[in-house]
Amino acid sequence: MRFFRKDDDAPRWVDTDALRWNPEEPLEAEPRFAPGNDVGWTQDWRSEPRAAVPDLAPPETPAPPSVPVTLLADAPEIAPANLNRAPRLGPARLAIGVAQGLFVWGLLAAREAGVWPGSDPYFFSALMLAGLFAPLVLLEGLGEIETRLLMLWSGTVAAVTATLGLYHHWRIQGLEQPSYSLFTVSVLCALMLFTAQVMIRAMLREGRALPPYRALFDATWALAARLLVWAVVAGFAWALIGSGNSLLNWLRQTNPALDLGVAPLLLILPLIGLASAAALQLTAPDCRIGHTLLRRALTTTLVTFFTVALPMLVLASASLLAVHLTATPLPLAWSLGLALLLVLAINASFRGEEPRASWRKASEFLAAFLLVALVAVAALALQTRVAAFGWTGLRVLAAAAILMLGGYGVSYAAAALISIGGGRWMQRVEGSNRLLGLLLVGACLALASPLADPVRLAVQTQVARAGQGENLDFPWLRNKGLRFGQDALLAMTRSDNPLLARDAAITLSVAPAADTPTPSEIGANIILRTPGARLPNSLLEPDWSAFAGQVPPCLTRPTATCEAWFLDLDHDGRNEILLVYGNDARWWAAVMKQGPDGWRPAASLAAPPCRGSLDAMRAGDIRPAEPLPGWRDLLVAGMRLTPTPVPGSYQPCLKPF
């Protein structure tokens, strides 16, 4: 209270008469302080003495030394950024799409002109496969993945796909089978990259290596919806301007003025790349209308469609299994297709959430066990085909699909059984999906690489069947066995089994050859057994593919080898060339004779039933001899008919060679 104590007897301004107002007195109507009114302070309050107020200020302390600061004059005012707006990446996406189209066109043009890198088939295959997949990964992740991580991931994809492209060309080198194997490699790469992209996006979005299942679910179906839009737009663009019956080709044919004097691919490929980038731009986060109307709506539509389709798939699967057991066996493709649809529908219905309708839970429970049954039916059908004809590349891929779908079926059935005991319904699906996703990425990478090449594995099993005396699929080894099948057939021609060697030699003699061997390759394939002889250029230069069934494979394939003897077999004073192909157990030969039209096959010889004949020829025990007296020819209406000896009418082996 010391702060309000009156100091001595000094008058205070609060003690004046003007402030002694009694609220009980009647209020006056006129204003108290109107001009001319004397009512108020009797003296100026500013001249009155003031009461003493204690000094409460803290003691002064010396100020710290100040550092002079130079201020920037006329500094511009920076407006705060809108952190809620995604960056505009549309121009960057469109530029990447056009660049991808130009890159592919450049590779094709270089190959047509015979300049590098098109002149190097290995490098061309590597760049082509990387140029198809790496830009798509970059376009899809732009705006979804942090820039530095996206560039690192895209570079990794380019390196992996380029390596797979190198291996792909090596396995088909010199064969007319690139489209078949390229499609398989492309599908495996697409499935591998789709699964890996989903996992990476979910991990980066949640900021941890093991993201919640709901994040994986959302990323999977959102990416599927986005790729569906991309496929529709890119396919429409190809049909409009890229295919042979496209609108662009029709306009160029009907309106010559539209011919700009440039290669059509120079316009088509960049435009298709632009359409591909535009499709991904429509569903990008920075395109709010497309992101909301297309991406989210289509994602919801896909999930709802598969959820509603789950009960119908359950009924269809049960009906087809009943037909399989009672009437007609279910085809392998049908059982695998239904199993895949059940996996998608179960995941769409589960969604990683607990509150859902009872019909969804019941459908998930039944579908899990039907999935196991369908996989078992597919495995039985595959085993029947393999037992009859052996393994092929497609059958190895089918076996891999059966193993993957079987893993889903067993884990889903176990989750359904555990759900009966309590806990969240089908909760164990979450862990199995994570593990099987990683296994799917590894399986696709192994199947597309030398680790588990399906064609190589199938050829190895076919060779094993040959050793056991079982039937072989010779047409598959020739047509779709790639270089593994060709090498296996070449090895079989040197087999001790004469029947196997004969069948392999016949198969190779009619095998199609896409790459015509060069004269130097043909010369390297032929081993000269006549001392001092030299192969004429007129034998090495022609294309012998039209005579594939009449000449040895050394003239039609870059890798087959033959042996040559120069002998005069028709008494004309000029040597013919005896080209022998095979081994000591089974060989056959073609007699090449030079005529007005060049060298042509004139006759053929088959190996005798005596072993060691080819070794004797190599040792020099070979000479022309006059034919033995035999059957005379018949002249019928001026036509000469020559009797053919019955097979097996050879002379007996006089001595072992």
C-alpha positions as CSV (number, residue, x, y, z in Angstrom):
1,M,0.0,0.0,0.0
2,R,3.0,2.3,0.2
3,F,2.6,3.1,-3.5
4,F,-0.7,5.0,-2.8
5,R,0.3,6.7,0.4
6,K,0.0,10.5,0.5
7,D,3.4,12.2,0.7
8,D,3.4,15.0,3.3
9,D,0.7,17.7,2.9
10,A,1.2,18.6,-0.8
11,P,-2.2,19.1,-2.6
12,R,-3.2,16.5,-5.1
13,W,-5.2,17.1,-8.2
14,V,-7.6,14.3,-7.4
15,D,-8.7,16.3,-4.3
16,T,-10.2,19.1,-6.3
17,D,-13.9,20.0,-6.1
18,A,-14.5,19.0,-9.7
19,L,-13.9,15.4,-8.9
20,R,-16.1,15.3,-5.8
21,W,-19.2,14.2,-7.7
22,N,-22.0,12.6,-5.8
23,P,-24.1,10.3,-8.0
24,E,-27.2,10.9,-5.7
25,E,-27.4,14.5,-6.8
26,P,-29.7,15.2,-9.8
27,L,-28.0,15.4,-13.1
28,E,-28.1,18.7,-14.9
29,A,-29.5,18.9,-18.4
30,E,-26.9,21.2,-19.8
31,P,-23.5,19.9,-20.6
32,R,-21.1,20.3,-17.7
33,F,-18.2,21.2,-19.9
34,A,-19.8,23.2,-22.6
35,P,-18.0,26.2,-23.8
36,G,-18.6,29.2,-21.5
37,N,-19.6,27.0,-18.6
38,D,-17.5,27.5,-15.5
39,V,-18.2,24.1,-14.1
40,G,-15.1,22.0,-14.3
41,W,-11.6,22.1,-13.0
42,T,-10.8,25.3,-11.2
43,Q,-7.3,25.2,-12.5
44,D,-5.3,23.6,-15.2
45,W,-4.5,20.1,-14.1
46,R,-1.2,20.1,-15.9
47,S,0.0,22.8,-13.5
48,E,-0.9,20.8,-10.4
49,P,1.9,19.1,-8.4
50,R,2.0,15.3,-8.9
51,A,2.3,12.6,-6.3
52,A,5.6,11.0,-6.0
53,V,5.8,7.6,-7.8
54,P,8.5,5.1,-6.8
55,D,11.0,4.3,-9.5
56,L,10.6,0.6,-10.4
57,A,13.0,0.6,-13.4
58,P,15.8,-2.1,-13.0
59,P,19.3,-0.8,-12.6
60,E,20.9,0.1,-15.9
61,T,23.4,-2.4,-17.3
62,P,26.0,-1.5,-19.9
63,A,24.8,-2.3,-23.4
64,P,26.7,-5.0,-25.3
65,P,28.8,-3.9,-28.1
66,S,26.8,-3.6,-31.3
67,V,27.9,-4.8,-34.7
68,P,27.1,-2.4,-37.5
69,V,24.6,-4.0,-40.0
70,T,24.3,-2.8,-43.5
71,L,20.8,-3.0,-44.8
72,L,20.0,-3.6,-48.4
73,A,18.3,-0.7,-49.9
74,D,15.0,-1.2,-51.8
75,A,14.9,-5.0,-51.0
76,P,12.1,-6.6,-53.0
77,E,9.3,-8.1,-51.1
78,I,8.9,-11.9,-51.7
79,A,5.5,-13.3,-51.5
80,P,5.1,-16.5,-49.6
81,A,4.8,-19.7,-51.7
82,N,1.6,-21.6,-51.9
83,L,2.7,-24.9,-50.4
84,N,-0.6,-26.6,-51.2
85,R,-0.1,-26.3,-55.0
86,A,1.8,-29.1,-56.8
87,P,4.5,-28.0,-59.2
88,R,3.5,-27.8,-62.9
89,L,5.3,-30.7,-64.5
90,G,3.2,-31.0,-67.7
91,P,5.8,-29.4,-70.1
92,A,8.5,-31.7,-68.6
93,R,6.4,-34.8,-69.1
94,L,5.5,-33.9,-72.7
95,A,9.2,-33.2,-73.5
96,I,10.2,-36.6,-72.1
97,G,7.6,-38.3,-74.3
98,V,8.8,-36.5,-77.4
99,A,12.4,-37.3,-76.6
100,Q,11.5,-41.0,-76.1
101,G,9.9,-41.1,-79.6
102,L,12.9,-39.4,-81.2
103,F,15.3,-41.8,-79.4
104,V,13.5,-44.9,-80.7
105,W,13.3,-43.3,-84.2
106,G,17.1,-42.6,-84.1
107,L,17.8,-46.2,-83.2
108,L,15.7,-47.5,-86.0
109,A,17.2,-45.1,-88.5
110,A,20.7,-46.0,-87.4
111,R,20.0,-49.7,-87.9
112,E,18.5,-49.1,-91.4
113,A,21.5,-46.9,-92.4
114,G,24.0,-49.4,-91.0
115,V,25.7,-46.9,-88.7
116,W,26.5,-47.1,-85.0
117,P,24.6,-47.9,-82.7
118,G,22.3,-49.6,-85.1
119,S,25.1,-51.5,-86.7
120,D,25.9,-53.2,-83.4
121,P,23.0,-55.6,-82.8
122,Y,23.9,-56.2,-79.1
123,F,24.1,-52.5,-78.4
124,F,20.9,-51.8,-80.4
125,S,18.9,-54.4,-78.4
126,A,20.2,-53.0,-75.1
127,L,19.3,-49.4,-76.0
128,M,15.9,-50.3,-77.5
129,L,14.7,-52.2,-74.4
130,A,16.0,-49.5,-72.0
131,G,14.5,-46.8,-74.2
132,L,11.1,-48.4,-74.0
133,F,10.9,-48.9,-70.2
134,A,13.1,-46.3,-68.5
135,P,11.3,-43.2,-69.9
136,L,7.9,-44.7,-68.8
137,V,9.2,-45.2,-65.2
138,L,10.5,-41.6,-65.3
139,L,7.2,-40.3,-66.6
140,E,5.1,-42.2,-64.1
141,G,7.2,-41.2,-61.1
142,L,7.5,-37.6,-62.0
143,G,5.7,-35.6,-59.3
144,E,5.2,-38.8,-57.2
145,I,8.8,-39.5,-56.2
146,E,11.5,-37.1,-55.1
147,T,13.5,-35.9,-58.1
148,R,16.9,-37.3,-57.0
149,L,15.5,-40.7,-56.0
150,L,13.5,-40.8,-59.2
151,M,16.6,-40.2,-61.3
152,L,18.5,-42.9,-59.4
153,W,15.6,-45.3,-59.8
154,S,15.2,-44.6,-63.5
155,G,18.9,-45.0,-64.1
156,T,18.8,-48.4,-62.4
157,V,15.9,-49.5,-64.5
158,A,17.7,-48.4,-67.7
159,A,20.8,-50.4,-66.6
160,V,18.9,-53.5,-65.8
161,T,16.7,-53.5,-68.9
162,A,19.8,-52.8,-71.1
163,T,21.5,-55.8,-69.6
164,L,18.5,-57.9,-70.3
165,G,18.5,-56.6,-73.9
166,L,22.0,-57.7,-74.4
167,Y,21.2,-61.2,-73.1
168,H,18.1,-61.3,-75.2
169,H,20.0,-60.7,-78.5
170,W,22.6,-63.3,-77.5
171,R,20.0,-66.0,-77.0
172,I,18.3,-65.3,-80.4
173,Q,21.4,-64.5,-82.5
174,G,21.0,-65.7,-86.0
175,L,17.4,-67.0,-85.6
176,E,14.0,-66.0,-86.9
177,Q,12.5,-65.9,-83.5
178,P,12.9,-62.4,-82.1
179,S,9.3,-61.5,-81.8
180,Y,8.3,-64.5,-79.7
181,S,11.1,-64.1,-77.2
182,L,11.0,-60.3,-77.1
183,F,7.3,-60.4,-76.1
184,T,8.1,-62.8,-73.2
185,V,11.0,-60.6,-72.0
186,S,8.8,-57.4,-72.3
187,V,5.9,-59.0,-70.3
188,L,8.3,-60.1,-67.6
189,C,10.0,-56.7,-67.4
190,A,6.6,-54.9,-67.2
191,L,5.3,-57.1,-64.4
192,M,8.6,-56.7,-62.5
193,L,8.7,-52.9,-62.8
194,F,5.0,-52.6,-61.9
195,T,5.5,-54.4,-58.7
196,A,8.7,-52.6,-57.8
197,Q,7.2,-49.2,-58.6
198,V,4.3,-49.9,-56.3
199,M,6.6,-50.9,-53.4
200,I,8.9,-47.9,-53.9
201,R,6.1,-45.4,-54.0
202,A,4.5,-46.8,-50.9
203,M,7.8,-46.8,-49.0
204,L,8.6,-43.2,-49.9
205,R,5.1,-42.0,-49.2
206,E,5.1,-43.5,-45.7
207,G,8.8,-42.8,-45.0
208,R,9.7,-46.4,-43.9
209,A,10.9,-49.6,-45.4
210,L,7.8,-51.5,-44.3
211,P,4.8,-49.3,-45.2
212,P,1.3,-50.1,-43.9
213,Y,-0.8,-52.5,-46.0
214,R,-3.3,-49.8,-46.8
215,A,-0.5,-47.7,-48.5
216,L,0.5,-50.7,-50.6
217,F,-3.2,-51.3,-51.6
218,D,-3.8,-47.7,-52.6
219,A,-0.5,-47.5,-54.6
220,T,-1.3,-50.7,-56.4
221,W,-4.8,-49.9,-57.6
222,A,-3.9,-46.2,-58.3
223,L,-1.0,-47.3,-60.5
224,A,-3.2,-49.8,-62.3
225,A,-5.8,-47.2,-63.0
226,R,-3.2,-44.8,-64.3
227,L,-1.7,-47.4,-66.6
228,L,-5.1,-48.3,-67.9
229,V,-5.6,-44.7,-69.0
230,W,-2.1,-44.7,-70.5
231,A,-2.8,-47.9,-72.5
232,V,-6.1,-46.6,-73.9
233,V,-4.6,-43.3,-75.0
234,A,-1.4,-44.7,-76.4
235,G,-3.3,-47.5,-78.1
236,F,-5.7,-45.0,-79.7
237,A,-2.8,-42.9,-80.8
238,W,-1.1,-45.9,-82.4
239,A,-4.3,-46.9,-84.2
240,L,-4.8,-43.4,-85.4
241,I,-1.3,-42.6,-86.7
242,G,1.0,-45.6,-86.3
243,S,-0.5,-48.7,-87.7
244,G,-0.6,-49.7,-91.3
245,N,-4.3,-48.9,-91.6
246,S,-4.1,-45.7,-89.7
247,L,-5.8,-42.4,-90.5
248,L,-2.4,-40.8,-91.2
249,N,-1.5,-43.3,-93.8
250,W,-4.9,-42.9,-95.5
251,L,-4.6,-39.2,-95.6
252,R,-1.1,-39.4,-97.0
253,Q,-2.3,-41.7,-99.8
254,T,-5.4,-39.7,-100.7
255,N,-3.7,-36.3,-100.3
256,P,-0.2,-36.2,-101.7
257,A,0.1,-32.6,-100.5
258,L,0.4,-34.0,-96.9
259,D,3.7,-35.7,-97.8
260,L,6.2,-33.5,-96.0
261,G,9.2,-35.3,-97.5
262,V,10.4,-36.8,-94.2
263,A,10.3,-40.4,-93.0
264,P,6.9,-41.4,-91.6
265,L,8.4,-42.8,-88.5
266,L,10.0,-39.4,-87.7
267,L,6.5,-38.1,-87.3
268,I,4.8,-41.2,-85.9
269,L,7.1,-42.1,-83.1
270,P,7.4,-38.7,-81.5
271,L,3.6,-38.2,-81.7
272,I,3.0,-41.5,-80.0
273,G,5.5,-40.6,-77.3
274,L,3.7,-37.3,-76.9
275,A,0.4,-39.1,-76.6
276,S,1.9,-41.5,-74.0
277,A,3.2,-38.6,-71.9
278,A,-0.1,-36.8,-72.2
279,A,-2.0,-39.8,-70.9
280,L,0.2,-39.9,-67.8
281,Q,-0.2,-36.1,-67.5
282,L,-4.0,-36.5,-67.3
283,T,-3.7,-38.5,-64.2
284,A,-0.8,-36.6,-62.6
285,P,-1.2,-34.9,-59.2
286,D,-0.6,-31.4,-60.7
287,C,-3.5,-32.0,-63.1
288,R,-6.3,-31.6,-60.6
289,I,-9.2,-32.2,-62.9
290,G,-7.7,-35.3,-64.4
291,H,-6.4,-36.5,-61.0
292,T,-9.8,-36.2,-59.4
293,L,-12.0,-37.3,-62.3
294,L,-9.9,-40.0,-63.9
295,R,-7.4,-41.3,-61.4
296,R,-9.5,-41.4,-58.3
297,A,-12.7,-42.2,-60.0
298,L,-11.2,-45.0,-62.1
299,T,-9.4,-46.4,-59.1
300,T,-12.6,-46.6,-57.2
301,T,-14.3,-48.1,-60.2
302,L,-11.7,-50.8,-60.6
303,V,-11.8,-51.7,-56.9
304,T,-15.6,-51.8,-56.8
305,F,-15.8,-53.8,-60.0
306,F,-13.5,-56.6,-58.7
307,T,-15.2,-56.5,-55.3
308,V,-18.7,-57.0,-56.9
309,A,-17.3,-59.6,-59.3
310,L,-15.9,-61.8,-56.5
311,P,-19.2,-63.7,-55.8
312,M,-19.7,-64.2,-59.5
313,L,-16.1,-65.5,-59.9
314,V,-16.7,-67.9,-57.0
315,L,-19.8,-69.3,-58.7
316,A,-18.0,-69.6,-62.1
317,S,-15.0,-71.3,-60.6
318,A,-17.1,-73.8,-58.7
319,S,-19.2,-74.6,-61.8
320,L,-16.1,-75.1,-64.0
321,L,-14.5,-77.3,-61.4
322,A,-17.6,-79.4,-61.3
323,V,-17.5,-79.7,-65.1
324,H,-13.9,-80.7,-64.9
325,L,-14.6,-83.5,-62.4
326,T,-17.7,-84.8,-64.2
327,A,-17.3,-84.1,-67.9
328,T,-14.5,-82.2,-69.7
329,P,-11.1,-81.4,-68.3
330,L,-10.5,-77.7,-67.7
331,P,-7.9,-76.2,-70.0
332,L,-4.7,-75.0,-68.5
333,A,-5.1,-71.4,-69.6
334,W,-8.7,-71.2,-68.2
335,S,-7.6,-72.5,-64.8
336,L,-4.7,-70.1,-64.5
337,G,-6.8,-67.2,-65.7
338,L,-9.6,-67.8,-63.2
339,A,-7.0,-68.2,-60.4
340,L,-5.5,-64.8,-61.3
341,L,-8.9,-63.2,-61.3
342,L,-9.7,-64.6,-57.9
343,V,-6.4,-63.2,-56.5
344,L,-7.3,-59.8,-57.8
345,A,-10.9,-60.0,-56.5
346,I,-9.9,-61.2,-53.1
347,N,-7.5,-58.3,-52.7
348,A,-10.0,-55.8,-53.9
349,S,-12.6,-57.0,-51.4
350,F,-10.2,-57.2,-48.4
351,R,-8.6,-53.7,-48.7
352,G,-6.9,-54.1,-45.4
353,E,-10.0,-52.9,-43.5
354,E,-12.2,-54.7,-41.0
355,P,-15.7,-53.3,-41.3
356,R,-17.2,-54.8,-44.5
357,A,-20.3,-56.7,-45.4
358,S,-20.8,-60.3,-44.6
359,W,-21.2,-61.3,-48.2
360,R,-17.7,-60.0,-48.9
361,K,-16.2,-62.0,-46.0
362,A,-18.0,-65.2,-47.2
363,S,-16.9,-64.7,-50.8
364,E,-13.3,-64.2,-49.6
365,F,-13.4,-67.4,-47.6
366,L,-14.7,-69.5,-50.4
367,A,-12.5,-68.0,-53.1
368,A,-9.4,-68.8,-51.1
369,F,-10.1,-72.6,-51.3
370,L,-11.3,-72.4,-54.9
371,L,-8.0,-70.8,-55.7
372,V,-6.1,-73.8,-54.4
373,A,-8.3,-76.1,-56.4
374,L,-7.8,-74.2,-59.6
375,V,-4.0,-74.2,-59.2
376,A,-4.1,-78.0,-58.5
377,V,-6.1,-78.5,-61.8
378,A,-3.6,-76.4,-63.7
379,A,-0.7,-78.3,-62.2
380,L,-2.2,-81.6,-63.2
381,A,-2.8,-80.4,-66.8
382,L,0.7,-79.2,-67.1
383,Q,2.1,-82.4,-65.8
384,T,0.2,-84.4,-68.4
385,R,1.6,-82.3,-71.3
386,V,5.1,-82.5,-69.9
387,A,5.0,-86.2,-69.5
388,A,3.9,-86.6,-73.2
389,F,6.1,-84.0,-74.9
390,G,8.6,-82.7,-72.4
391,W,9.2,-79.1,-71.3
392,T,9.0,-76.0,-73.5
393,G,9.6,-72.4,-72.7
394,L,5.9,-71.6,-72.3
395,R,5.5,-74.7,-70.1
396,V,8.3,-73.5,-67.8
397,L,6.6,-70.1,-67.6
398,A,3.3,-71.8,-66.8
399,A,5.0,-73.8,-64.0
400,A,6.4,-70.5,-62.6
401,A,2.8,-69.0,-62.7
402,I,1.5,-72.1,-61.0
403,L,4.0,-71.8,-58.2
404,M,3.2,-68.1,-57.7
405,L,-0.5,-68.6,-57.7
406,G,-0.1,-71.6,-55.5
407,G,1.7,-69.5,-53.0
408,Y,-1.2,-67.1,-53.0
409,G,-3.8,-69.9,-52.7
410,V,-2.1,-71.6,-49.8
411,S,-1.5,-68.4,-47.9
412,Y,-5.1,-67.2,-48.5
413,A,-6.6,-70.5,-47.5
414,A,-4.5,-70.5,-44.3
415,A,-5.6,-66.9,-43.6
416,A,-9.2,-68.0,-44.0
417,L,-8.8,-70.9,-41.6
418,I,-7.1,-68.8,-39.0
419,S,-9.9,-66.2,-39.3
420,I,-12.4,-68.7,-38.0
421,G,-10.6,-68.8,-34.7
422,G,-10.8,-65.0,-34.2
423,G,-9.0,-61.8,-35.0
424,R,-9.4,-59.6,-38.0
425,W,-11.0,-61.5,-40.9
426,M,-8.3,-62.5,-43.5
427,Q,-5.7,-60.4,-41.7
428,R,-2.8,-62.7,-42.6
429,V,-3.3,-61.8,-46.2
430,E,-1.3,-58.6,-45.6
431,G,1.9,-60.3,-44.7
432,S,1.7,-62.9,-47.4
433,N,1.1,-60.2,-50.1
434,R,4.2,-58.4,-49.0
435,L,6.3,-61.5,-49.2
436,L,4.8,-62.8,-52.5
437,G,5.3,-59.3,-54.0
438,L,9.0,-59.5,-53.4
439,L,9.1,-63.1,-54.7
440,L,7.3,-61.9,-57.9
441,V,10.0,-59.3,-58.6
442,G,12.7,-61.8,-58.1
443,A,11.0,-64.5,-60.2
444,C,10.5,-62.1,-63.1
445,L,14.1,-61.0,-63.0
446,A,15.3,-64.5,-62.9
447,L,13.1,-65.7,-65.8
448,A,14.2,-62.8,-68.0
449,S,17.9,-63.4,-67.3
450,P,20.3,-66.3,-67.5
451,L,19.5,-67.3,-63.9
452,A,16.3,-69.2,-64.9
453,D,15.8,-68.7,-68.7
454,P,12.7,-70.8,-69.4
455,V,14.0,-71.7,-72.9
456,R,17.4,-72.8,-71.6
457,L,15.8,-74.9,-68.8
458,A,13.4,-76.5,-71.3
459,V,16.2,-77.4,-73.7
460,Q,18.1,-79.0,-70.9
461,T,15.2,-81.2,-69.9
462,Q,14.7,-82.2,-73.5
463,V,18.3,-83.3,-73.8
464,A,17.8,-85.3,-70.6
465,R,14.8,-87.0,-72.2
466,A,17.0,-87.9,-75.1
467,G,19.4,-89.6,-72.8
468,Q,16.5,-91.6,-71.3
469,G,15.2,-92.7,-74.7
470,E,12.0,-90.7,-74.5
471,N,10.2,-88.8,-77.2
472,L,11.6,-85.4,-78.1
473,D,9.9,-82.3,-79.3
474,F,12.1,-81.7,-82.4
475,P,9.9,-79.0,-84.0
476,W,10.0,-77.0,-80.8
477,L,13.8,-77.3,-80.5
478,R,14.1,-76.1,-84.1
479,N,11.6,-73.3,-84.1
480,K,11.4,-72.0,-80.6
481,G,14.4,-73.4,-78.8
482,L,16.5,-70.3,-79.7
483,R,20.2,-70.9,-79.8
484,F,19.9,-73.4,-77.0
485,G,17.8,-75.6,-79.2
486,Q,20.1,-75.3,-82.1
487,D,23.2,-76.2,-80.1
488,A,21.3,-79.2,-78.6
489,L,20.4,-80.4,-82.1
490,L,24.0,-80.0,-83.3
491,A,25.2,-82.0,-80.3
492,M,22.6,-84.7,-81.1
493,T,23.9,-85.1,-84.6
494,R,27.1,-86.4,-83.0
495,S,25.2,-88.8,-80.8
496,D,26.1,-92.6,-80.7
497,N,22.4,-93.3,-81.2
498,P,22.0,-93.4,-85.0
499,L,18.2,-92.7,-84.9
500,L,18.6,-89.7,-82.7
501,A,21.5,-88.4,-84.8
502,R,19.5,-88.9,-88.0
503,D,16.4,-87.1,-86.7
504,A,18.5,-84.2,-85.4
505,A,20.3,-83.9,-88.7
506,I,17.0,-83.9,-90.6
507,T,15.5,-81.3,-88.3
508,L,18.5,-79.0,-88.8
509,S,18.5,-79.5,-92.5
510,V,15.0,-77.9,-92.8
511,A,15.4,-75.4,-90.0
512,P,14.6,-71.9,-91.0
513,A,17.5,-69.5,-91.0
514,A,16.8,-65.8,-90.8
515,D,20.4,-64.6,-91.1
516,T,22.1,-65.7,-94.2
517,P,25.7,-66.7,-93.4
518,T,28.3,-64.6,-95.1
519,P,30.9,-66.2,-97.5
520,S,33.5,-66.0,-94.8
521,E,31.2,-67.8,-92.3
522,I,30.4,-70.5,-94.8
523,G,34.1,-71.0,-95.6
524,A,34.9,-71.2,-91.8
525,N,32.1,-73.9,-91.5
526,I,33.7,-76.2,-94.1
527,I,36.7,-78.4,-93.2
528,L,38.7,-79.4,-96.2
529,R,39.9,-83.1,-96.2
530,T,41.5,-83.1,-99.7
531,P,45.1,-81.9,-99.5
532,G,45.8,-78.9,-101.6
533,A,42.1,-78.2,-102.4
534,R,40.6,-74.8,-102.1
535,L,36.9,-73.8,-101.8
536,P,35.8,-71.8,-104.9
537,N,34.1,-68.4,-104.2
538,S,31.2,-69.4,-106.4
539,L,30.3,-72.0,-103.8
540,L,30.5,-69.6,-100.9
541,E,28.7,-66.5,-102.3
542,P,25.1,-67.8,-103.2
543,D,22.2,-67.8,-100.8
544,W,21.5,-71.5,-100.1
545,S,18.4,-71.0,-98.0
546,A,16.2,-72.1,-101.0
547,F,18.0,-75.5,-101.0
548,A,17.8,-76.0,-97.2
549,G,16.5,-79.5,-97.5
550,Q,19.0,-80.6,-100.2
551,V,22.3,-79.1,-98.9
552,P,24.0,-79.6,-95.5
553,P,23.3,-77.0,-92.8
554,C,26.9,-75.6,-93.1
555,L,25.7,-73.7,-96.2
556,T,22.6,-72.3,-94.5
557,R,23.6,-71.7,-90.9
558,P,26.5,-69.7,-89.4
559,T,27.3,-72.3,-86.7
560,A,27.0,-75.7,-88.4
561,T,30.2,-77.4,-89.7
562,C,30.8,-79.8,-92.6
563,E,33.6,-81.7,-94.1
564,A,34.5,-81.6,-97.9
565,W,36.2,-84.0,-100.3
566,F,37.0,-83.1,-103.9
567,L,36.3,-86.1,-106.1
568,D,35.4,-86.7,-109.8
569,L,32.3,-88.8,-109.5
570,D,30.8,-88.5,-113.0
571,H,33.8,-89.0,-115.3
572,D,33.6,-85.4,-116.7
573,G,37.2,-84.5,-115.7
574,R,36.2,-82.0,-113.1
575,N,36.0,-82.5,-109.4
576,E,32.7,-82.4,-107.6
577,I,32.6,-81.5,-103.9
578,L,31.3,-84.1,-101.4
579,L,30.0,-82.2,-98.4
580,V,29.5,-84.5,-95.4
581,Y,27.5,-83.5,-92.3
582,G,27.1,-85.5,-89.2
583,N,29.2,-87.9,-87.1
584,D,30.6,-91.4,-87.4
585,A,27.3,-93.0,-86.2
586,R,25.1,-91.1,-88.6
587,W,26.0,-88.9,-91.5
588,W,24.8,-87.9,-94.8
589,A,26.4,-86.0,-97.7
590,A,25.5,-83.9,-100.7
591,V,27.4,-84.0,-104.0
592,M,27.8,-80.4,-105.2
593,K,28.4,-80.0,-109.0
594,Q,29.2,-76.9,-110.9
595,G,27.0,-76.2,-113.9
596,P,26.1,-73.2,-116.1
597,D,24.1,-71.7,-113.3
598,G,26.8,-72.2,-110.7
599,W,27.1,-74.9,-108.0
600,R,24.0,-77.0,-107.3
601,P,23.2,-80.2,-105.3
602,A,23.3,-83.0,-107.8
603,A,23.2,-86.2,-105.6
604,S,23.2,-87.4,-102.0
605,L,24.8,-90.1,-100.0
606,A,23.8,-91.8,-96.8
607,A,26.0,-93.4,-94.2
608,P,26.4,-97.2,-94.3
609,P,25.3,-99.2,-91.3
610,C,28.9,-99.9,-90.4
611,R,30.5,-97.8,-87.7
612,G,33.8,-96.0,-88.4
613,S,33.0,-95.1,-92.0
614,L,33.5,-91.3,-91.5
615,D,36.8,-92.0,-89.6
616,A,38.0,-94.0,-92.5
617,M,37.2,-91.2,-94.9
618,R,39.1,-88.8,-92.7
619,A,42.1,-91.2,-92.7
620,G,42.1,-91.1,-96.6
621,D,40.4,-94.4,-97.2
622,I,38.1,-93.0,-99.9
623,R,38.3,-93.2,-103.7
624,P,35.8,-93.3,-106.6
625,A,34.8,-96.7,-107.9
626,E,32.8,-97.9,-110.9
627,P,29.2,-98.8,-110.1
628,L,28.4,-102.5,-109.7
629,P,26.2,-104.2,-112.3
630,G,22.7,-103.7,-111.1
631,W,19.2,-103.1,-112.3
632,R,18.7,-101.6,-115.7
633,D,16.5,-98.6,-116.2
634,L,13.2,-98.7,-117.9
635,L,12.0,-96.5,-120.7
636,V,8.3,-95.8,-120.5
637,A,7.0,-93.5,-123.1
638,G,10.4,-92.0,-123.4
639,M,10.7,-91.5,-119.7
640,R,13.6,-93.2,-117.8
641,L,12.6,-95.0,-114.6
642,T,15.4,-96.1,-112.3
643,P,14.8,-98.9,-109.7
644,T,15.6,-97.9,-106.1
645,P,17.3,-100.6,-103.9
646,V,15.4,-101.8,-100.9
647,P,16.6,-100.2,-97.7
648,G,19.1,-102.5,-96.0
649,S,20.5,-104.0,-99.1
650,Y,24.0,-102.8,-98.3
651,Q,27.0,-105.1,-98.7
652,P,28.1,-106.6,-95.4
653,C,31.0,-104.9,-93.5
654,L,34.1,-106.6,-94.8
655,K,36.3,-105.5,-91.9
656,P,36.2,-103.1,-89.0
657,F,37.5,-99.7,-90.0
